Amino acid sequence: MLNGLSMTEPRFVHDDIVRLVHEDQIGTVKEVRQTDTGYLYVVQLRTDTAQYIEVPEVELELLKIANADETGLHIRYIT
């Protein structure tokens, strides 16, 4: 805890595949930034233009963990 505020880890990491909650779009996390209110993610959309957008954590849903292989040995805790 720092100055009475608890620091949390970002829910998503670089190369996680995510879905925008209120839109029918899928993308890949390319950057994570911490803000005063949480985390902001730069997501590269899976579109023809591969557009980059900034999305707050609450607007994203995990579809696939980055670099997860089929052995099931990749472990990551998501809170």
C-alpha positions, 0 to 999 in steps of 0.5 A: 500500500502506498499513501493509503491506496492499494495498487492492483495489477492490470487485468490484461497484459500485452498480446491478450485477445480481448472483446470490447464489451459494448461493441462487436469488436475484437482486438489485441492489447498492445499497451497498458497505462495506469491512470488515477482511476485504473488502467487504460489499454491500447488495443489494436482492433482486428479490422482491415485498418488495424486501428489502435484505440484506448479503452478503459479496463471495464470496457474489455472482456478477456477472450484468450490469454496471451501466449497460452499454449495447448499444454495447459501449463500457462498459469495466470491469476485474474482477479 
